């Protein structure tokens, strides 16, 4: 039974114990060496900044033991090592409670060495324990839900941290001085011990045999060191750890420079937890869906705002609290995003899949430890060196803390650049991920994601799917992909319509192409429309294929979408399809597409189609296609709108305008002018039949030379069919007006080119 493999079910059952451990460990961390209480406690013991920085740096410095103990941890078992040394470290921290007595009995030097010795023992135990935790954590958390587990873990721990911060703030206010701090440290140690017990119920972390012919230490380290992607990851982690070194001195800054009380400083920690809690679900969901790298870098970019606010905020006691609270909320949101992304990226991408080289974990932990130590150590030295600097300029205070915050900002920017160089662990790049939060309606996208998971029946799923399209945000893309495969036809149909309103997205385009090619004509036709509306040219080959589909509506829909996509190379295919098509109703779609492409080769075929059609809407569409071919779409639509309510009056005004323009160009003869007056008179009198005959004579009398071959051919055909249909076919009159207008514009353009000075 000992060697029985751990199943995913075993892991899932153990996750609640992990949540319990994390919550208890959070209490321990906040109330002892990792929260705002510890630097305030050291300040109360009378230590200067440099000594505080040194003591804080001892914790990560001792993490360097991971470089030499990784094989021993593997032999003994990560779980056993973790539980043993995590328990010991909490007992060691309890020795801090004796510090006030040592201070009173032996003085400040003795208490410094006492605290430093405790921290060294604590840090060694912590370093050894966490060598075992990293590979164990990779084992007991399934990769597919790692982001979700992190999100829930952060949520639970955040609530606990919020309550702890509020409780600690009240205790510090009631019990002042070192006594209050000592009380909180004692509670933290007790809860921390209980939390370690809970990890005993988590499976995995068994001892692993190590080969007798072990690879030399330096050779084992060379593998990760030669890994270029791991180099960038380590470089980013190192700079990040160095850049946040000022965190240890924030409570001192807020107390000594801003004048906030200890209770308010502890409340700010609770405010930061609000930022963590409010964003944990978003970040956890994002890393599972989009990958760790974009989330990690996005969180880091948000974190950059924190030191900038501290630099530029006013330091007057009156309004500074609002600035600081805003900064701490931003810090919580950014920090949670960075940690969620970094955690996933490390386990999924930085450490190669299937890797059994413990050195990846050791090097990561050692690098993190080294630079986490150098950060506060350097920050403490910088603060002590600049303790006499105090310059007020343009409302900004330039002092040691301001220089520290500015330096940290520069280092964090360098860290973001290193992370940017890493390989991707998802299909979304960082820029694309960030754009999702400014694209469309991200708040509506989040709402629709939640509602989609809670939808109970088909009606609710249709409603939410419709809402996804209204968001116009790629955050809804994965849910739309699922809706495109919904068992309900109506939901799938609505999903296609919604996808058409989304910005171009590769996965949505691929899914719609798949639907287009399926033998499901109802949905294929809608998918063809959606692909044309989205505008993603990756759909062009599939749409060309559908021009020979067995389904007539799919052929016509594909032709229209190719026109929407501007695929000029498909013109020969459209011409061929037009000639081979048996149904004039379907030919209208080809005609419309050819009109968009201004395919003059199709002019005769389109004129013949217009003559055969009996339905007015179809004739109007073909007439518009002819107007497009001669470059007169705008004129045709303007005339069509103007003549809808009173064709005669609007037509008369149009013919008189054309007469004036032709007169200015000096190419209209007196008979032509007379015929134009005659046509305008009949139109004004609402005698459309006589107006059509007058227009027919006018077009016959126009000389072919100035118009150009295409326009003249269209004018001649309009004259022919005006004689046949008289006033029954208004589109021929509109086409004639449009062709004349387009011809005048072309003549004017040619004249302006000829007279242009050389």
C-alpha positions in Angstrom: 0.0 0.0 0.0 2.9 2.3 0.6 3.8 2.3 -3.1 0.3 2.8 -4.3 0.3 5.7 -6.8 -1.5 8.9 -5.9 -4.6 9.5 -8.0 -6.2 12.8 -9.0 -9.1 11.9 -6.7 -6.6 11.6 -3.7 -5.2 15.0 -4.6 -8.5 16.7 -4.8 -9.6 15.2 -1.5 -6.5 16.6 0.2 -6.9 20.2 -1.2 -9.0 21.3 1.8 -6.2 20.4 4.2 -3.9 22.6 2.0 -6.3 25.4 2.4 -6.4 25.0 6.2 -2.6 24.9 6.3 -2.3 28.1 4.2 -4.8 29.9 6.4 -3.0 28.9 9.6 0.4 29.7 8.2 -0.8 33.1 7.1 -1.7 33.8 10.7 1.8 32.8 11.8 3.5 34.8 9.1 1.5 38.0 9.7 2.0 37.9 13.5 5.7 37.0 13.5 8.6 37.7 11.2 6.8 38.3 7.9 4.2 40.9 8.8 4.3 44.6 9.8 4.6 43.7 13.4 8.2 42.4 13.2 9.9 45.6 12.0 7.8 47.6 14.5 8.9 45.1 17.2 12.6 45.6 16.3 12.1 49.3 16.3 10.7 49.1 19.8 13.9 47.2 20.8 15.8 50.3 19.6 17.6 48.8 16.5 18.7 51.2 13.7 17.7 50.6 10.0 20.9 48.8 9.0 20.5 46.2 11.8 16.8 45.8 11.0 17.7 45.2 7.3 20.5 42.8 8.3 18.1 40.7 10.5 15.4 40.7 7.9 17.9 39.6 5.2 19.1 36.7 7.3 15.9 34.8 6.6 16.3 34.6 2.8 20.1 34.3 3.0 19.8 31.0 4.8 17.8 29.7 2.0 21.0 29.2 0.1 21.3 25.8 1.9 19.0 24.5 -0.8 21.9 24.2 -3.2 23.6 21.5 -1.1 20.7 19.7 0.6 18.4 18.9 -2.3 19.6 15.3 -2.7 19.3 14.6 1.0 15.8 15.9 1.0 15.0 13.6 -1.9 16.2 10.6 0.0 14.5 11.4 3.2 11.2 12.5 1.6 10.0 16.1 0.9 6.9 15.6 3.0 8.8 14.4 6.1 11.4 17.2 5.8 8.8 19.9 5.3 6.6 19.0 8.3 9.6 18.4 10.6 11.5 21.6 9.9 8.3 23.8 9.6 7.4 22.7 13.1 10.8 23.4 14.5 11.0 26.9 12.9 7.8 27.9 14.7 9.1 26.8 18.1 12.3 28.7 17.4 10.3 31.9 16.7 8.7 31.5 20.1 12.1 32.4 21.6 11.6 36.0 20.5 9.2 36.4 23.4 12.3 36.5 25.7 13.8 39.5 23.8 12.3 42.3 26.0 13.8 40.6 29.1 17.2 40.3 27.4 17.0 43.9 26.4 16.3 45.1 29.9 18.9 42.8 31.5 21.9 42.9 29.0 21.3 45.9 26.7 20.8 46.6 23.0 23.9 44.8 21.7 22.9 41.5 23.4 19.3 41.6 22.2 20.6 42.2 18.6 22.7 39.0 18.7 19.9 37.2 20.4 17.3 38.1 17.8 19.9 37.5 15.0 20.6 34.0 16.3 16.9 33.2 16.5 16.4 34.4 13.0 19.3 32.3 11.7 17.9 29.1 13.3 14.4 30.0 12.0 15.7 30.7 8.5 17.7 27.5 8.3 14.7 25.5 9.3 12.6 27.4 6.8 15.1 26.9 4.0 15.4 23.2 4.5 11.6 22.8 4.8 10.8 24.7 1.6 13.3 22.6 -0.4 10.9 19.8 0.2 7.7 21.9 -0.4 8.3 22.9 -4.0 8.5 19.4 -5.5 5.8 18.2 -3.2 3.5 21.1 -4.2 4.0 20.2 -7.9 2.9 16.7 -7.0 -0.2 17.3 -4.9 -1.8 20.1 -7.0 -3.2 18.9 -10.4 -1.9 21.2 -13.1 -5.2 21.7 -14.8 -6.7 23.4 -11.7 -3.5 25.0 -10.3 -4.9 28.5 -10.9 -8.2 27.7 -9.3 -6.5 26.2 -6.3 -4.3 29.3 -6.0 -7.3 31.6 -6.3 -9.3 29.7 -3.6 -6.3 29.5 -1.4 -5.7 33.2 -1.7 -9.3 33.9 -1.0 -9.4 31.9 2.2 -6.0 33.1 3.3 -7.0 36.6 2.4 -10.1 36.5 4.6 -8.1 35.1 7.5 -5.4 37.7 7.0 -8.0 40.5 6.9 -9.5 39.3 10.2 -6.0 38.9 11.7 -5.0 42.4 10.7 -8.2 43.9 12.2 -7.7 41.9 15.4 -4.0 42.7 15.7 -4.8 46.4 15.1 -7.3 46.4 18.0 -4.8 44.5 20.3 -2.0 46.9 19.5 -4.3 49.8 20.3 -5.4 48.3 23.6 -2.0 46.8 24.7 0.7 49.3 23.9 4.5 48.8 23.6 6.4 45.5 23.4 3.8 43.6 25.4 1.2 43.9 22.6 3.7 42.7 20.0 4.8 39.8 22.2 1.2 38.7 22.7 0.6 38.6 19.0 3.8 36.7 18.3 2.7 34.1 20.8 -0.7 33.6 19.2 1.1 33.3 15.8 3.4 30.5 17.0 0.5 28.5 18.4 -1.7 28.8 15.2 1.3 28.0 13.1 2.0 24.7 14.9 -1.6 23.7 14.3 -1.4 24.5 10.6 1.6 22.1 10.1 -0.4 19.2 11.6 -3.0 19.7 8.8 -0.3 19.0 6.1 0.1 15.5 7.5 -3.1 14.6 5.7 -1.8 15.6 2.3 -0.6 12.7 0.1 2.7 12.6 -1.8 6.2 13.7 -0.9 7.5 10.2 -0.4 11.3 9.4 -0.3 12.8 8.7 -3.6 15.8 6.5 -4.2 19.0 8.2 -5.6 21.4 6.3 -7.9 24.6 5.1 -6.3 26.7 6.7 -9.1 25.5 10.2 -8.4 26.2 13.0 -10.8 28.7 15.5 -9.4 27.0 18.6 -7.8 28.4 21.0 -10.4 27.2 18.9 -13.3 23.7 18.6 -11.9 23.5 22.4 -11.6 24.7 22.9 -15.2 21.5 21.6 -16.7 19.2 24.4 -15.3 21.9 27.0 -15.8 22.2 26.2 -19.5 18.4 26.4 -19.9 17.9 29.9 -21.6 14.3 30.2 -20.6 15.1 29.3 -17.0 17.9 31.9 -17.0 15.3 34.6 -17.9 13.0 33.3 -15.2 15.7 33.4 -12.6 16.8 36.8 -13.7 13.3 38.2 -13.4 12.8 36.6 -10.0 16.1 37.9 -8.7 15.3 41.5 -9.8 11.8 41.3 -8.5 13.0 40.1 -5.1 15.6 42.9 -5.0 13.0 45.4 -6.0 10.6 44.7 -3.2 13.3 44.9 -0.6 11.8 48.2 0.6 8.6 46.3 1.8 10.3 45.5 5.2 10.7 49.3 5.9 7.2 50.4 4.9 5.8 50.2 8.5 8.7 52.3 9.7 8.2 54.8 6.8 4.5 55.1 7.6 5.2 55.6 11.3 8.2 57.9 11.3 7.7 59.8 8.1 4.0 59.9 7.7 3.0 59.8 11.4 0.6 56.9 11.3 0.0 54.9 14.5 0.7 51.2 14.8 -3.0 50.4 14.7 -3.5 52.2 11.4 -0.4 50.5 9.9 -1.8 47.1 10.7 -5.1 48.2 9.2 -3.3 49.0 6.0 -2.3 45.4 5.8 -6.0 44.5 6.0 -6.6 47.0 3.1 -4.0 45.2 1.0 -5.8 41.9 1.7 -8.9 43.5 0.2 -7.0 44.0 -3.0 -5.8 40.4 -2.9 -9.3 39.1 -2.2 -11.1 41.2 -4.8 -8.7 40.0 -7.6 -7.9 36.4 -6.6 -10.7 34.9 -8.6 -9.8 36.9 -11.7 -6.1 36.1 -11.5 -6.7 32.4 -10.8 -9.1 32.0 -13.6 -6.8 33.9 -15.9 -3.7 31.8 -15.3 -5.7 28.6 -16.0 -7.1 30.1 -19.2 -4.4 32.3 -20.6 -1.2 31.1 -19.0 1.1 32.3 -16.2 3.4 34.7 -18.1 0.8 37.3 -19.1 -0.7 37.3 -15.7 2.6 37.5 -14.0 3.8 40.5 -16.0 0.4 42.2 -15.7 0.5 41.9 -12.0 4.0 43.3 -11.9 3.0 46.3 -14.0 0.2 47.0 -11.6 2.6 46.7 -8.7 4.8 49.5 -10.3 2.1 52.0 -9.4 2.7 51.4 -5.7 6.1 52.9 -5.2 5.2 55.7 -7.6 2.2 56.7 -5.4 4.5 56.7 -2.4 6.9 59.0 -4.2 4.4 61.6 -5.3 1.8 61.5 -2.6 1.7 64.4 -0.1 3.0 63.7 3.4 0.7 65.9 5.3 -1.2 63.9 7.9 -4.6 65.3 6.8 -5.2 63.6 3.5 -2.4 61.1 3.3 -4.3 58.1 4.6 -6.6 58.0 1.5 -3.4 57.9 -0.8 -1.8 55.2 1.2 -5.0 53.0 1.3 -5.4 53.4 -2.5 -1.7 52.4 -2.9 -2.2 49.3 -0.7 -5.2 48.1 -2.6 -3.2 48.4 -5.9 -0.3 46.6 -4.2 -2.7 43.7 -3.2 -4.1 43.4 -6.7 -0.7 43.5 -8.4 1.0 41.2 -5.9 -1.7 38.6 -6.2 -1.5 38.7 -10.0 2.3 38.3 -9.9 2.2 35.4 -7.5 -0.5 33.5 -9.3 1.3 33.9 -12.6 4.7 33.1 -11.3 3.5 30.1 -9.4 1.9 28.6 -12.5 4.8 29.5 -14.9 7.4 27.9 -12.6 5.6 24.6 -12.3 4.3 24.4 -15.9 7.0 26.0 -18.0 10.1 27.2 -16.2 10.7 23.7 -14.9 10.5 21.5 -18.0 7.6 19.0 -18.0 8.5 15.6 -16.6 11.8 17.0 -15.1 13.3 15.0 -12.3 16.3 17.3 -11.7 15.9 18.7 -8.2 18.4 21.4 -9.1 15.7 23.5 -10.8 13.9 23.8 -7.5 17.2 24.4 -5.6 18.4 27.1 -7.9 15.1 28.8 -7.9 14.9 28.8 -4.1 18.5 29.8 -3.7 18.2 32.7 -6.2 15.0 33.9 -4.5 16.6 33.6 -1.1 19.8 35.5 -2.1 18.2 38.5 -3.7 15.4 38.6 -1.1 18.2 39.0 1.4 20.1 41.6 -0.6 16.9 43.7 -1.0 16.2 44.6 2.6 20.0 44.6 3.5 20.6 47.2 0.7 17.5 49.1 1.6 18.6 49.4 5.2 22.0 50.6 4.3 20.6 53.1 1.8 18.2 54.5 4.5 21.0 54.9 7.0 23.3 56.6 4.5 20.7 59.1 3.5 19.2 59.7 6.9 20.2 63.4 6.8 18.9 64.0 3.3 15.7 66.2 3.4 14.8 68.4 0.3 11.4 69.9 -0.5 11.0 70.7 -4.2 7.7 71.3 -6.1 5.7 69.7 -3.2 7.8 66.5 -3.4 9.9 65.4 -0.5 13.3 64.1 -1.6 14.8 62.0 1.2 16.3 58.5 1.6 12.9 56.9 1.4 12.1 58.7 -1.9 15.4 57.5 -3.4 14.7 54.0 -2.2 11.2 53.9 -3.8 12.6 55.3 -7.1 15.4 52.7 -7.2 12.9 49.9 -6.5 10.7 51.1 -9.4 13.7 51.0 -11.8 14.6 47.5 -10.6 11.0 46.2 -11.0 10.9 47.6 -14.6 14.1 45.6 -15.3 12.4 42.6 -13.8 9.4 43.0 -16.1 11.7 43.1 -19.1 13.4 39.8 -18.1 10.0 38.1 -17.7 9.0 39.5 -21.1 11.9 37.5 -22.6 10.6 34.2 -21.3 8.9 31.7 -23.5 5.1 31.7 -23.6 3.1 29.1 -21.6 -0.2 29.9 -23.2 -1.7 31.0 -26.5 -2.1 34.6 -25.4 0.7 37.1 -25.3 1.0 39.7 -22.5 -0.1 42.6 -24.8 -3.2 40.7 -25.9 -4.0 39.9 -22.3 -3.7 43.5 -21.1 -5.8 44.7 -24.1 -8.7 42.5 -22.8 -9.1 45.0 -19.9 -9.5 48.0 -22.1 -11.4 46.2 -25.0 -15.1 46.4 -25.2 -16.8 45.9 -21.8 -14.6 43.8 -19.5 -17.0 44.2 -16.5 -19.9 42.8 -18.6 -17.5 40.0 -19.7 -16.8 39.0 -16.1 -20.6 39.1 -15.3 -21.4 36.9 -18.3 -18.7 34.3 -17.4 -20.3 33.9 -13.9 -23.8 33.8 -15.3 -22.9 31.3 -17.9 -21.6 28.9 -15.3 -24.9 29.3 -13.3 -27.3 29.1 -16.3 -29.9 26.5 -15.5 -31.8 25.9 -18.8 -31.7 26.6 -22.5 -33.3 30.0 -22.1 -30.8 31.2 -19.6 -27.9 29.9 -21.8 -29.2 31.7 -24.8 -29.5 34.9 -22.9 -26.0 34.8 -21.5 -24.6 33.7 -24.8 -26.2 36.8 -26.4 -24.6 38.9 -23.7 -21.1 37.5 -24.4 -21.3 39.1 -27.9 -22.3 42.4 -26.4 -19.1 42.5 -24.3 -16.9 42.7 -27.5 -14.1 41.3 -25.2 -11.8 38.3 -25.7 -12.4 37.3 -22.1 -15.6 35.8 -23.3 -14.0 33.8 -26.1 -13.5 30.5 -24.2 -17.1 30.5 -23.0 -18.3 31.2 -26.5 -16.2 28.3 -27.8 -18.0 26.1 -25.3 -21.4 27.5 -26.3 -20.6 26.7 -30.0 -20.6 23.0 -29.0 -23.7 23.2 -26.8 -26.1 20.3 -27.3 -28.9 22.8 -28.0 -29.2 24.1 -31.6 -30.6 27.4 -30.4 -27.6 28.0 -28.1 -25.1 27.1 -30.9 -26.9 29.5 -33.3 -26.8 32.3 -30.7 -23.1 31.6 -30.0 -22.3 32.1 -33.8 -24.2 35.4 -33.8 -22.3 36.5 -30.7 -19.0 35.4 -32.1 -19.6 37.7 -35.1 -19.6 40.7 -32.7 -16.3 39.8 -31.1 -12.9 41.2 -32.1 -10.9 38.7 -34.3 -9.8 35.7 -32.2 -7.9 32.7 -33.6 -9.8 30.0 -31.7 -13.2 31.5 -32.5 -12.3 31.8 -36.2 -11.1 28.1 -36.3 -14.3 27.0 -34.6 -16.5 28.9 -37.0 -14.6 27.5 -40.0 -15.2 24.0 -38.6 -18.9 24.8 -38.4 -18.9 26.2 -41.9 -17.5 23.0 -43.3 -19.9 20.8 -41.4 -23.0 19.2 -43.0 -25.3 21.4 -41.0 -26.6 24.0 -43.5 -28.6 26.1 -41.0 -25.5 26.8 -38.9 -23.0 26.8 -41.7 -24.7 29.7 -43.4 -24.7 31.7 -40.2 -21.0 30.8 -39.6 -20.2 32.0 -43.1 -21.9 35.4 -42.3 -20.1 35.6 -39.0 -16.7 34.9 -40.6 -17.3 37.7 -43.1 -18.3 40.1 -40.3 -15.4 39.3 -38.0 -12.9 40.1 -40.8 -10.3 37.4 -40.1 -8.7 36.5 -43.4 -7.8 33.1 -42.2 -11.4 32.2 -43.2 -10.8 32.9 -46.9 -9.7 29.4 -48.0 -12.7 27.8 -46.4 -15.1 30.4 -47.8 -13.7 29.7 -51.3 -14.3 26.0 -50.9 -18.0 26.8 -50.1 -18.5 28.5 -53.5 -19.1 24.9 -54.9 -21.1 23.7 -51.9 -24.2 21.5 -52.5 -26.2 24.1 -50.5 -27.2 27.1 -52.5 -27.6 29.5 -49.5 -24.1 28.5 -48.3 -22.7 29.4 -51.7 -24.3 32.8 -51.8 -23.3 33.5 -48.1 -19.7 32.6 -48.8 -19.6 34.9 -51.8 -20.8 37.8 -49.7 -18.3 37.1 -46.9 -15.4 36.9 -49.4 -16.5 40.4 -50.5 -16.6 41.6 -46.9 -13.0 40.2 -46.4 -11.8 42.0 -49.5 -10.5 38.9 -51.2 -9.8 40.2 -54.7 -8.1 37.0 -55.7 -11.5 35.2 -55.5 -12.9 37.3 -58.4 -12.3 34.6 -61.1 -14.0 32.1 -58.8 -17.0 34.3 -58.3 -17.3 34.9 -62.1 -17.2 31.2 -62.7 -19.7 30.5 -60.0 -22.0 33.2 -61.4 -22.0 31.6 -64.8 -22.5 28.1 -63.5 -25.3 29.0 -61.0 -28.8 27.8 -61.9 -30.8 30.1 -59.6 -30.9 33.9 -60.2 -31.7 34.5 -56.6 -28.3 33.0 -55.7 -26.6 34.9 -58.6 -27.6 38.1 -56.8 -25.0 37.3 -54.0 -22.3 36.8 -56.6 -23.3 40.0 -58.3 -23.1 41.9 -55.0 -19.6 40.5 -54.3 -18.4 41.3 -57.9 -19.8 44.8 -57.4 -17.7 45.2 -54.3 -14.6 44.2 -56.2 -15.6 46.6 -59.1 -15.2 43.7 -61.5 -15.8 45.3 -64.9 -15.7 41.9 -66.6 -19.0 41.1 -64.9 -20.8 44.2 -66.3 -22.7 42.4 -69.1 -23.7 39.5 -66.9 -25.0 41.8 -64.2 -27.0 43.8 -66.6 -28.6 40.7 -68.0 -29.4 39.5 -64.4 -31.0 42.8 -63.6 -33.3 42.5 -66.6 -34.5 39.0 -65.6 -35.2 39.7 -61.9 -38.8 40.3 -60.8 -38.3 41.1 -57.1 -37.6 44.7 -56.4 -35.2 44.2 -53.5 -33.1 41.9 -55.6 -33.1 44.3 -58.5 -32.0 47.1 -56.2 -29.1 45.0 -54.9 -27.9 44.2 -58.5 -28.3 47.9 -59.5 -26.2 48.9 -56.5 -23.5 46.3 -57.7 -23.5 48.0 -61.1 -23.2 51.4 -59.5 -20.2 50.1 -57.5 -18.5 48.9 -60.6 -18.5 52.4 -62.1 -17.5 54.0 -58.8 -20.9 55.6 -58.1 -22.1 53.7 -55.0 -22.4 56.9 -52.9 -24.4 58.7 -55.7 -26.7 55.7 -56.1 -27.5 55.4 -52.4 -28.1 59.2 -52.1 -30.5 59.1 -55.1 -32.3 56.0 -53.8 -32.9 57.7 -50.5 -34.0 61.0 -52.0 -36.5 59.4 -54.5 -38.2 56.9 -52.1 -41.0 59.3 -51.0 -41.4 61.4 -54.2 -39.5 60.0 -57.2 -40.7 62.6 -59.6 -39.7 65.7 -57.7 -36.4 64.3 -56.5 -35.6 63.0 -60.0 -36.3 66.4 -61.6 -34.0 68.1 -59.2 -31.3 65.5 -60.0 -31.6 66.0 -63.7 -31.3 69.8 -63.4 -28.2 69.4 -61.2 -26.7 67.2 -63.8 -27.5 69.7 -66.6 -25.7 72.5 -64.7 -22.6 70.3 -64.1 -22.5 69.2 -67.8 -22.8 72.8 -68.9 -19.9 73.8 -66.7 -17.7 71.1 -68.4 -18.6 72.4 -71.9 -19.4 69.0 -73.5 -23.2 69.0 -73.6 -24.9 70.0 -76.9 -28.0 72.1 -77.2 -30.2 69.1 -78.1 -28.9 67.3 -75.0 -29.8 70.3 -72.9 -33.3 70.4 -74.4 -33.8 66.7 -73.7 -32.7 67.2 -70.1 -35.3 70.0 -69.7 -37.9 67.8 -71.2 -37.1 64.9 -68.8 -37.1 67.2 -65.8 -40.5 68.6 -66.8 -42.1 65.1 -67.1 -40.5 64.1 -63.8 -41.8 67.2 -62.0 -45.3 66.4 -63.4 -45.0 62.8 -62.1 -45.3 61.3 -65.5 -42.7 58.7 -65.2 -43.4 56.9 -68.5 -42.8 60.0 -70.5 -39.8 60.9 -68.4 -38.3 57.4 -69.1 -38.8 57.9 -72.9 -37.2 61.4 -72.7 -34.3 59.9 -70.7 -34.0 57.1 -73.3 -33.6 59.7 -76.1 -31.2 61.7 -73.9 -28.9 58.7 -73.4 -29.0 57.8 -77.1 -27.8 61.3 -78.0 -24.9 61.4 -75.6 -21.6 61.0 -77.5 -19.5 58.0 -76.3 -16.2 59.8 -76.2 -16.1 61.6 -72.9 -17.6 58.9 -70.7 -15.3 56.0 -71.0 -16.2 52.5 -72.3 -17.8 51.1 -69.1 -20.0 54.0 -68.2 -21.1 54.5 -71.8 -22.0 50.8 -72.1 -24.1 51.1 -68.9 -25.8 54.3 -70.2 -26.7 52.5 -73.5 -28.2 49.5 -71.6 -30.2 51.8 -69.4 -31.6 53.5 -72.5 -32.6 50.2 -73.9 -34.4 49.0 -70.9 -36.0 52.4 -70.2 -37.6 52.0 -73.6 -38.8 48.5 -72.7 -40.1 49.1 -69.1 -40.7 52.9 -69.2 -41.5 54.0 -65.7 -42.0 50.6 -64.2 -38.3 50.0 -63.3 -37.1 53.0 -61.3 -33.7 51.4 -60.9 -32.8 52.0 -64.5 -33.5 55.7 -64.1 -31.4 55.8 -60.9 -28.6 53.9 -62.6 -28.6 56.4 -65.5 -28.4 59.3 -63.1 -25.6 57.6 -61.2 -23.6 56.8 -64.4 -24.0 60.4 -65.6 -22.8 61.7 -62.2 -19.8 59.3 -62.1 -19.0 60.2 -65.7 -18.9 63.9 -64.9 -16.7 63.3 -61.9 -14.3 61.2 -64.1 -14.2 63.9 -66.8 -13.5 66.6 -64.2 -10.7 64.5 -62.7 -9.1 63.9 -66.1 -9.1 67.7 -66.9 -7.5 68.5 -63.6 -4.7 66.1 -64.3 -4.1 67.6 -67.7 -3.8 71.2 -66.5 -1.7 70.3 -63.4 1.6 72.2 -63.7 4.8 70.2 -64.3 
